Amino acid sequence: MSHDYRIAPRRVSFDWRTTPLHWIPDEPTATHVINVLHLLLPAGERWFVKVFKEALPLVRDEELLRDVKGFMGQEATHSLQHSYVLDHLAAQGLDTGPYLRQVDFLFDVLLGEKPPFGLRLSPEEWLRFRLSVIAAVEQFTAVLGNWVLDADGLDAAGPDPVMLDLLRWHGAEEVEHRAVAFDMYEHCGGEDPARYARRLLGMAITAPVLAYLWRSGTIHLLRNDPRLAGRLRYSMREHNRAIGKGLLPSWRELGGAVPRYFRRSYHPSKEGSLRRAVDYLATSPAARSAAGAIGRAALS
């Protein structure tokens, strides 16, 4: 990250009162594939912040420390805003409770402060492993963020503008802080000879777990959608049809993130375009409103 660039949270807000359950018209599968974000991110990004708080005493670089604190502020805001979408889904009769309990178990127990199942790992090694998982997840969020900023197919489908702004604001910030989790992991690994191998392990575990969670989350949402009343099930055919219309990222875009990450020389600063992200944040209705609120508060 450039030393002249500052990562900072934007205190955005969104009004969900008029957002329909199927916010991509006539596309329930594409809608719910993307809606899985709202199921995973509130708990997941709270967990990111918690793990980074544990790791802060290990940071000896002032520039990295500044970026990490900005990252934590952005992730906390993401978690909060996606949790409001969960409330909106519940208000429309979509029960996400059973799935959310599985997500909470993953982050609170399996990836909690202590290793599960009696694994004999030192606190330092367990912390470094969890940092490697966050770095791997952030590889995918950067790819998704870059995709949604350029997803012309979504615009053509006439989606709810509030949801589209949420996704693009979030996606732009993911591109904005794309390298922070990776740099944090590398920094906290120090001269440990296992640092690269642990990075590979983090991705080798994260990629299939994310794939499983996304598929099962989509299945849950479609099965419990009150507007569908059980008439539609998740299918690869429907998913691929949505990809063909530009409503979802391609398998190649998602899968290609893994071999890039496995290169020893890899650095995520090459993922996406920071300029594209910053340009969107300058035009995002929610981000502009947040900036205006800060300006008005400073003048009062």
N, C-alpha and C positions, 0 to 999 in steps of 0.2 A: 504494500500500500504506500502511495506517495506520502511523504512526510507533511506535505502541504494540504492533504485532504483529510477532512474530519468526518468520522462516522458518528452520527448522532440519531437518537430516536426522534420520530415525528409523532406528536400526540394527536393522532388522527381519530376520527369518529365517523360512523356510518349509520344511516337511517334505514332500517330493514323493514319498515312497516308496509311498503308496497312491493317488496321482492317476492315473486311467486316461488312456490316449491320447486317447480321445474324452471329454473331461471335461464336455461337455454331452451327456447320454445320447441316443443315436440321432440326433444332429445333427452329422455330420462336417463339413458345409460351414460351419455357423456356428462350430463349434469352430476350424476352420483359418483362417477369416477373422480371427478374433480372435488366433489363434496367430501371425499375421504380426507382431504386436507383438514377440514374442520374437526374431524374425529381425532386425528393424530396430533395436530399441532398444539392445542392448548396444553396437554400433559407433556408432550415432547419438548416444547420450547421452555416450559418451566424447568424441566429436567436439565436442559442445556445450561440455563442460568445457574442452577444449583451446583452442577459439576464445576462450572467455571469459577464460582465463588470458592470452592474447595481448592482450586488450582491457583488462585490469585497470588498466594504467598510465594509461589515458585517463579513468578515473572520478575526478571531482573532488567528488562529492557523497557524504558519509559515510553517509547513510541508504540510498542506492542501493548503495553498496559493501557494506554489511551484507547487504542483500537478495540481491545477486549472489552473495556467498559462501555464503549459505544455499541458494540455487538450485543452485550448483555441487555442494554436498554432497548435496542430494537427488538430482540427476541421476546422480551417481556411484553412489549406492546403487541407483537404478533399474537402471542398466546392469548392476551386479553381480547383482542378483536375477533379472533376465530371462536372464542368461547361465546361471544355474543351471537354469532351465527348458529351455534349449537342451540342456544335459547330460542332463536327464531325457528329452527327446524322443529323443536319440541312444541312450540306454540302452534305449528301447523299439523301436529299429530304424528310426527315421525319420531318414534322411540329409538334413541341411540344408546340407552343405558347399558344393555348387556355387552355391547361391543366396547363401550368406554371402560367398563370394568376390566376387560382384558388388557386394554392399553395402559390403564393405571397399574395393573399388576406387573406389566413389562417394565415400566419406568421406576415404580416405587419399590419393587421387590427384586426382580431379576437384575436390574441395573441400579439398585439402590446404593447406599453408602458402604455396605459390606458385601463381599462376594456371596452369591447364593450357593446352596447345596454343599456348604462346608468346603468350598474351594480354598486351598491354602495359598493365597496370594497376599503379599504385603500391601498395606494401604497405598504405598507409592505406585506399585505395579497395577493395582486395581484402578487407581485414578488415571494412570496413563492409558490403560485399555479403554476406559470410558471416553477419554479425550479422543482416542483413535476412532471410536464409533461416531462421535459428533463430527469429526472431520470428514468421515465417509458420508454421513447423512448430508452434510453441507455441500458435498460434491453434487449430489442429486438436486438439492434445492437450488443451486446455482444454475444447473441445466434447465430445470423447470422454470425458474425465473426468467432466463433468457428466452425460453420458448414462448411464455405467455406474453412477453413484451412484443413479440413479432407475430402473434397468432392471428393473422388476418381472417382465418376461417371463423374464429369466434366473433369478430366484428360482423362478418357477413350473416351470421346466424341470428342476429338481433337479440343478444343476451340482455339481461337486466343490467343497466349501467352501473348500479351501485356495487353489485357483485364483481363485475368486470374491473371496476376501479380498485376494489379490495385486492383482487388477485394480482393486478399489475403493480399497485403500490407495494405489496408484499414481495412480488417477484423482483422489482427494481431494487429493493433493499437487500434481497438475497444476493443479487449480483454485486451490489455496492460493498457488502462485507464478505464476499466469496472466499477470500484467502485467510480470514482471521482465525477460524477454527483450525485450519491446517497449520498456520504459523504457530498457534498456541500449542498444538500437539508437538510439533518439531522442537519448539523452545523448551518445553517441559521434559522432553526426552533427553535433552542434553547430549552427551557423548555416548549414551547407551548403545552398544553395538546391535541390540535387538530392535532399535527404533524403526528401521525400515520394515523388518519382518512383522512387527506389531501393526504397523500401518496397513500392510497387506491383509493381516488377519482381521483387522477392524472392518475392512471393506468386504472380505470374504464372508463375514457373518452378516453385515448390515444389508448387503444387496438382496440376498434371498429372503431375509426377514421382512424387509420393506415390500418386496413383491408379494409375499404371503399376506401381509397386513392390508395391502391395497386391494387385493382380490377379495379377501374376506370382508373388508369394509364395504366394498361395492355390492357384494352379495347381500349383506345385511341391509343396506339402504334400499336397494330395489325390493327386497322381500317385505320390508316394513313400510314402504311408501304407501300412505293411505289413498293416494290418487290412483295407484296402480292396482290395488286390491289383489295382489298376487298374480296378476295377468302377465307379468314380465319377469324373466329371470336373467341373470347375467350370462352373456355368451360372448365368446371370442369373436364370433361373426359380427355382432353389434358393435363391439369395441373397435374392431378393425374398420368397420364402416365409418365410425366417428373419426378415426384417424385419417381416413381417406378424404373426409370433408374438412380436415384441418381443425377439428374440435379438440383433439387430444394429441400429445406428442407421439412421435413414431417410436416403435420398438428400437429402431436403429439409433435414434437420438438418446434414448435412455440407456440402452445397452452399451453404446460407445463410451459412456462416461467411465465404465469400469476399467477397460484396458488403458485408457489415458492415465487414470489414477495409479495404475500399477507400475508405470514407468518410474524408475529411480529418480530421474531428473524432473519429474512432474512438479508443477506449481499451479494452483488454481487461479492465479491472476490472469491466465489466458482464457478462462471460461467467460463467454459472453462479452458484452461491451459496456464498460463503465459509463462511457458517454451516453449510450442509449438509455441506460438506467437513470442517469442524472437528468436527461432531457424529459423522461416521463415524469419523474418526481417534481419537475418544475411545472408540469401541466395537470397532474393528478388533482381532481377536485378535492379529495380528502386531504392531500398533503398541502395544497394551497390554502385550504381553510385552516389547517393547523398552524401554518406559518403566519397567516393573518391574525389568528388569535394571539399568538406570541407577540406579534408587533403591537396589537392593541393593548395588551397587558403592559408592555414596556412603556407605552405612552401615557398610561393612566396614572 
